[in-house]
Amino acid sequence: MTSYDLIIRNGNIVSADSVQLGDIAIKDGKIQEVAYGRKIDGDALKEINAEGLHVFPGLIDSHVHFNEPGRAEWEGLETGSKSLAAGGATTFFDMPLNSTPPTINAENLALKKALADQKAVVNPRFWGGLVPENIKDLKGLHDNGVIGFKAFMSPSGIADFNHSDDETIFKGMKEIASFGSILAVHAESTVICEQLAEEKISQGKTSARDYVESRPIISEIEAVRRIISYSEATGCKLHVVHASSRKVVKIIEEAKQRGVNVTVETCPHYLALTVKDLEEKGGLAKCAPPLRDEDEVEELWAALANGEIDVIGSDHSPAPASMKTITDNFFEGWGGISGAQSTLNILLTEGYYKRNLPLEKIVKLTAENPAKRFGLSTKGKIATGYDADLAIVDLNESFTLHNEDLYYRHKHSPYVGMTFKGKVKNTLVNGEVVFENGKIIVDKVQ
């Protein structure tokens, strides 16, 4: 009889193709056997009875800002990764810009890696930055394991992470293409956004709606069209982050049809919140690109259902409450939403239950697609030989999110007060249970 470290029994195993009842056997952090419609013959040090529950591949959050080193008072690798584990996520890609120093060379990457090894309770991966001064450092970042590169086509809001002008982007894309990596872009037009903001502020128009109108969808469309043309000219793989509208997605879909190697991500907040939420919740719901109106939210869901969107990333971009407080000027205050813990809850509640989005499609968007796109060959699937990164979920359990439920450094989120259906019961990272029945049970920080 074979011996395993762990067997998960009687679970509804969710893949990108099906939902089937079965058992999963795990040893040395890997999935050793998946048995559909039968019991695994073996014993284990531990068993989890998943009867009536669903077993998902752990979410891969391709877009978080954990801000460490240098700005850990905003969020840190410990609190950020614990929040992901509580939400069923098992791998994250940390963005390069909010750290001090930013991740724009191999030396700075090493600092971040060392901290993640010490503190993160889920699997860490890192984006490198593309800024005007570091094209010569891109190859070194690649050789030291970055998942890809991130550039801003408009100001990032971080003084030591400069946005990239067109020449920097083009030269950077040629360099990135030379070693087969990928560029992710924040795509908004600097000219459009800055000119419209200047007009609004000069006229004393500083409401939530004014802020949203200063960053219109056409600003995203203009920037996306431009960056796609650079991708075509350089042959560089491209990933457009946080698209807020199906109109933006449509430009990318057209480029895919003519053979451009481009993918697109949207975020839970564009699927669950609207401009009305920004008006009501204030700074907690401020982000860039901004929230859109309800018709845009519904169109994004239609794009998801139609397979036009490749990846869901949380764009978890936290800050202390003092930086999120807005009185009457929505052009002030940090633009970033705390939401990494709630991605799966939103996709289940707003997608699966409200709009009949299949569970298989949720797996594709949150696990299989990001694993494929970013070269994680042993993640994103529940299959023999893959890493045992899993989320066990009770689809029938409803709960209301409270501030005290959050693992973030700053326990606020625009999702607080919302009622969700579908609750994470266990999260396994490389075969180890790190979250169980509402509690983090692994603590790497001594």
C-alpha positions in Angstrom: 0.0 0.0 0.0 1.3 3.4 -1.0 1.9 6.0 1.7 1.3 9.7 1.2 1.7 12.9 3.2 -2.0 13.9 2.6 -5.1 12.6 0.8 -8.0 14.8 0.0 -11.1 12.5 -0.3 -14.5 12.9 -1.8 -14.0 16.4 -3.2 -15.5 17.9 -6.3 -12.3 18.5 -8.3 -12.6 21.6 -10.5 -10.4 21.9 -13.6 -10.6 24.1 -16.7 -12.5 21.3 -18.4 -14.7 19.6 -15.8 -16.0 19.2 -12.3 -15.6 15.6 -11.1 -15.8 13.8 -7.8 -12.6 12.2 -6.7 -9.6 11.9 -4.4 -6.2 13.7 -4.5 -3.0 12.2 -3.1 0.0 14.4 -2.2 3.6 13.7 -1.3 6.6 15.9 -1.0 4.6 18.9 -2.1 3.5 17.4 -5.3 0.2 15.8 -6.5 1.0 12.1 -6.9 -2.4 10.8 -8.0 -5.8 12.2 -9.0 -8.5 9.5 -8.9 -11.9 10.4 -10.5 -14.9 8.3 -9.5 -12.9 6.1 -7.2 -11.0 6.1 -3.9 -7.3 6.2 -3.8 -5.9 3.0 -2.3 -3.3 4.2 0.2 -2.7 5.7 3.6 -1.5 9.1 4.6 -0.2 11.1 7.6 -3.3 13.3 7.2 -6.6 13.1 5.4 -9.1 15.9 4.6 -12.7 14.9 4.0 -13.9 17.2 1.2 -17.3 15.7 0.8 -19.7 18.4 -0.4 -16.8 20.7 -1.0 -15.0 21.8 -4.2 -11.3 21.6 -4.8 -9.8 24.3 -7.0 -6.3 24.9 -8.2 -4.9 27.6 -6.0 -5.3 31.1 -7.4 -2.3 32.7 -9.1 -2.6 36.4 -8.4 -0.6 38.0 -11.2 -0.9 41.6 -9.9 -0.2 42.6 -6.3 1.7 45.5 -4.6 3.2 44.3 -1.3 5.5 47.3 -1.1 8.4 45.6 0.8 11.2 46.6 1.3 10.8 50.3 2.0 7.0 50.8 2.3 6.0 47.8 4.5 3.9 50.3 6.5 1.5 50.2 3.5 1.5 46.4 3.2 4.1 43.7 3.7 4.9 40.3 2.3 3.7 38.6 5.5 0.3 40.3 5.8 -0.2 40.4 2.0 0.6 36.7 1.5 -1.6 35.7 4.5 -4.5 37.6 3.0 -4.0 35.7 -0.3 -4.0 32.4 1.5 -7.2 33.3 3.3 -8.7 33.9 -0.2 -7.5 30.6 -1.7 -4.5 32.1 -3.6 -1.3 30.2 -3.5 1.1 32.2 -5.8 1.5 35.9 -6.3 3.4 38.2 -8.7 4.6 41.3 -6.8 4.9 44.5 -8.8 8.2 46.4 -8.9 7.2 50.0 -8.2 6.1 50.4 -4.6 9.2 49.0 -3.0 12.1 51.3 -2.0 14.3 50.6 -3.7 12.1 49.5 -6.7 12.8 46.3 -8.4 14.7 47.7 -11.4 18.0 45.8 -11.2 19.2 42.4 -10.0 20.5 43.8 -6.7 17.1 45.2 -5.7 15.4 42.0 -6.8 17.7 40.0 -4.4 16.6 42.2 -1.5 12.9 41.4 -2.2 13.5 37.7 -2.7 15.3 37.4 0.6 12.4 39.1 2.4 9.9 36.9 0.6 11.7 33.7 1.6 11.6 34.8 5.2 8.0 36.1 5.3 5.7 34.9 2.5 3.3 32.0 3.3 2.4 31.4 -0.3 4.6 31.2 -3.4 6.3 34.4 -4.4 7.2 35.6 -7.9 8.3 39.0 -9.0 7.9 41.5 -11.8 10.9 43.6 -12.8 10.4 47.2 -13.7 11.1 49.0 -17.1 12.0 52.6 -16.4 13.9 55.1 -18.6 17.2 54.5 -16.7 17.4 50.7 -16.6 17.2 49.2 -20.0 20.8 47.8 -19.5 19.6 46.0 -16.3 16.7 44.1 -17.9 18.7 41.1 -18.9 20.1 40.7 -15.4 16.6 40.8 -13.9 15.5 38.2 -16.4 18.4 36.0 -15.6 17.6 36.2 -11.9 14.0 35.0 -12.4 11.6 37.9 -12.8 8.2 36.7 -14.3 8.3 39.6 -16.8 8.5 43.4 -16.8 6.1 46.2 -15.9 6.0 49.7 -17.4 3.8 52.6 -16.8 2.7 54.6 -19.9 1.5 57.4 -17.5 2.8 58.6 -14.1 2.9 55.8 -11.5 2.4 57.9 -8.5 5.8 56.7 -7.1 8.6 59.2 -7.2 11.4 56.6 -7.7 9.6 54.6 -10.4 9.4 56.8 -13.5 6.9 56.2 -16.2 8.3 55.3 -19.6 8.1 57.6 -22.6 7.6 56.0 -26.0 11.3 55.7 -26.8 12.0 53.9 -23.5 9.1 51.5 -24.1 10.1 50.8 -27.7 13.8 50.2 -26.8 12.8 48.2 -23.7 10.5 46.0 -25.7 13.2 45.2 -28.2 15.5 44.2 -25.4 12.8 42.1 -23.7 11.9 40.4 -26.9 15.6 39.5 -27.4 15.4 37.1 -24.5 11.8 36.0 -24.9 10.2 37.7 -21.9 7.0 39.7 -21.6 6.1 43.3 -20.9 3.0 44.2 -18.8 1.8 47.8 -19.1 -0.4 50.2 -17.2 -2.0 51.7 -20.3 -3.5 55.2 -19.9 -2.6 58.2 -22.0 -0.6 60.8 -20.0 -1.7 63.6 -22.3 -5.4 62.9 -22.1 -5.5 62.3 -18.4 -3.3 65.2 -17.4 -5.1 67.7 -19.6 -8.5 66.7 -18.5 -7.5 66.7 -14.8 -6.0 70.1 -15.2 -9.3 71.4 -16.7 -11.4 69.9 -14.0 -9.3 71.1 -11.1 -9.0 74.6 -12.6 -12.8 74.8 -12.7 -13.2 73.5 -9.1 -14.7 70.2 -10.3 -13.3 67.6 -8.0 -16.1 65.2 -7.3 -15.9 61.4 -7.8 -17.5 61.7 -11.2 -15.1 64.5 -12.2 -12.2 62.2 -11.3 -13.6 59.4 -13.3 -14.3 61.7 -16.3 -10.6 62.9 -16.2 -9.5 59.3 -16.9 -11.9 58.2 -19.6 -12.0 54.9 -21.4 -10.7 56.5 -24.5 -7.4 57.2 -22.6 -7.0 53.4 -22.1 -7.9 52.8 -25.7 -5.4 55.3 -27.1 -2.5 53.8 -24.9 -3.5 50.2 -25.8 -3.5 50.9 -29.5 -0.1 52.5 -29.2 1.5 49.7 -27.2 0.1 47.1 -29.5 1.7 48.8 -32.4 5.1 48.6 -30.6 4.5 45.0 -29.8 3.9 44.3 -33.5 7.0 46.3 -34.5 9.4 44.7 -31.9 7.9 41.2 -31.6 7.7 41.6 -27.8 5.1 39.6 -25.9 2.6 42.0 -24.3 0.2 41.8 -21.3 -2.2 44.7 -20.7 -3.1 45.0 -17.0 -6.4 46.1 -15.3 -8.5 46.8 -18.4 -11.6 48.6 -17.0 -13.9 48.3 -20.1 -14.8 45.8 -22.8 -14.1 48.6 -25.3 -10.4 48.2 -24.3 -10.6 44.4 -24.4 -12.1 44.6 -27.9 -8.9 46.4 -29.2 -6.8 43.6 -27.7 -9.1 40.9 -29.2 -8.7 42.4 -32.6 -4.9 42.4 -32.2 -5.0 38.7 -31.2 -7.0 37.9 -34.3 -4.2 39.3 -36.5 -1.5 37.4 -34.6 -0.2 39.8 -32.0 1.1 38.0 -28.9 -1.0 39.9 -26.4 -3.1 39.0 -23.4 -5.3 41.1 -21.1 -6.2 41.2 -17.4 -9.1 42.7 -15.6 -9.7 43.0 -11.8 -12.4 42.1 -9.4 -13.2 45.7 -8.6 -14.1 46.4 -12.2 -16.5 43.4 -12.0 -18.1 44.2 -8.6 -18.0 48.0 -8.1 -19.2 51.1 -10.0 -18.8 54.9 -9.9 -21.6 54.9 -7.4 -19.4 52.9 -5.0 -16.7 55.5 -5.4 -19.2 58.2 -4.6 -20.4 56.3 -1.5 -17.2 54.7 -0.2 -14.8 57.5 -1.1 -11.1 56.8 -1.1 -11.5 53.1 -0.4 -12.8 52.6 -3.9 -10.4 55.0 -5.7 -8.1 53.4 -8.3 -6.6 54.1 -11.7 -8.0 53.4 -14.2 -11.1 54.4 -12.3 -14.3 52.4 -11.7 -16.9 52.7 -14.4 -20.7 52.7 -14.7 -22.9 49.7 -14.3 -23.3 49.1 -18.1 -19.5 48.8 -18.4 -19.4 46.3 -15.5 -22.0 44.1 -17.3 -20.1 44.3 -20.6 -16.9 43.1 -18.8 -18.8 40.1 -17.5 -20.0 39.4 -21.1 -16.3 39.6 -22.2 -15.3 37.1 -19.5 -18.1 34.7 -20.5 -17.0 35.0 -24.2 -13.4 34.2 -23.5 -12.1 37.6 -24.4 -10.3 38.2 -21.1 -7.3 36.0 -20.2 -6.5 36.6 -16.5 -8.0 38.0 -13.3 -5.5 39.9 -11.1 -6.5 41.7 -7.9 -4.2 44.7 -8.4 -4.1 44.8 -4.6 -2.6 48.3 -4.0 -3.1 49.1 -0.3 -2.2 52.2 1.7 -2.8 53.4 5.3 -6.3 54.9 6.0 -4.8 58.4 6.2 -3.8 58.2 2.5 -7.3 56.9 1.5 -9.3 59.6 3.2 -11.0 61.9 0.7 -13.3 64.8 1.7 -14.4 66.7 -1.3 -11.4 66.5 -3.7 -11.2 63.1 -5.4 -8.0 64.1 -7.2 -6.3 63.8 -3.8 -5.7 60.5 -1.9 -3.9 57.3 -3.0 -5.5 55.5 -5.9 -5.4 51.8 -5.1 -7.9 49.1 -3.8 -7.3 46.6 -1.1 -8.9 43.4 -2.5 -6.5 40.4 -2.8 -8.4 38.4 -0.2 -11.7 38.6 -2.0 -11.0 37.7 -5.6 -12.5 34.2 -5.5 -15.4 35.4 -3.4 -16.3 38.0 -6.1 -15.9 35.6 -9.0 -18.1 33.0 -7.2 -20.8 35.4 -5.9 -21.0 37.8 -8.8 -20.0 35.4 -11.5 -21.0 31.8 -10.8 -24.1 32.5 -8.8 -25.4 35.8 -10.2 -24.3 35.4 -13.9 -23.9 31.6 -14.4 -20.1 31.9 -15.1 -18.9 28.3 -15.1 -16.5 27.2 -12.3 -14.3 25.8 -15.1 -13.9 29.3 -16.5 -13.0 30.7 -13.1 -10.2 28.1 -12.9 -9.0 29.1 -16.4 -8.9 32.8 -15.5 -7.3 32.5 -12.1 -5.0 29.5 -12.4 -4.5 27.7 -15.7 -4.2 30.8 -18.0 -1.7 32.8 -15.7 0.4 29.6 -15.3 0.6 29.1 -19.0 1.2 32.8 -19.9 4.0 33.3 -17.4 5.7 29.9 -17.7 4.8 28.2 -14.4 4.9 24.7 -15.8 4.0 22.9 -12.5 1.2 25.2 -11.4 -2.4 26.0 -12.4 -3.8 22.5 -12.6 -4.8 19.6 -10.4 -2.9 16.8 -12.1 -0.2 14.3 -11.4 3.3 15.9 -11.1 1.9 19.4 -10.4 2.6 21.4 -7.3 0.0 20.7 -4.6 -1.4 24.3 -4.5 -5.1 23.9 -3.8 -8.1 25.8 -2.4 -11.0 23.8 -0.8 -14.2 25.8 -1.0 -17.7 25.4 0.4 -19.8 26.8 -2.4 -22.9 26.8 -0.2 -21.6 28.8 2.7 -22.5 32.5 2.8 -20.8 35.1 4.9 -20.6 38.9 5.3 -17.1 40.4 5.1 -16.0 42.3 8.2 -12.9 44.4 8.8 -11.7 42.0 11.4 -11.8 39.2 8.8 -9.1 40.8 6.8 -5.4 39.9 7.0 -4.2 43.1 5.4 -1.9 45.4 7.3 -4.7 48.0 7.2 -8.0 46.3 7.7 -10.1 48.2 5.2 -11.5 47.3 1.8 -14.4 48.5 -0.4 -15.7 44.9 -0.1 -16.3 45.1 3.7 -20.0 44.8 4.3 -20.7 42.8 1.2 -22.2 39.3 1.5 -20.6 36.5 -0.4 -21.5 33.0 -1.3 -18.7 30.5 -1.4 -16.1 30.4 1.4 -12.6 29.1 1.4 -12.1 26.4 4.0 -8.6 25.2 3.4 -5.6 26.5 1.3 -2.7 24.3 0.6 0.7 25.6 -0.6 3.1 22.9 -1.9 1.1 20.3 -0.1 1.1 22.1 3.3 -2.1 23.4 4.8 -1.5 27.1 5.5 -5.1 28.2 6.0 -7.8 26.2 7.7 -11.3 27.0 9.0 -10.7 30.8 9.1 -7.2 30.8 10.5 -3.7 31.0 9.1 -1.9 28.0 10.6 1.6 28.6 9.2 3.7 31.5 10.4 7.1 31.9 8.8 8.0 35.1 10.6 9.8 34.2 13.9 
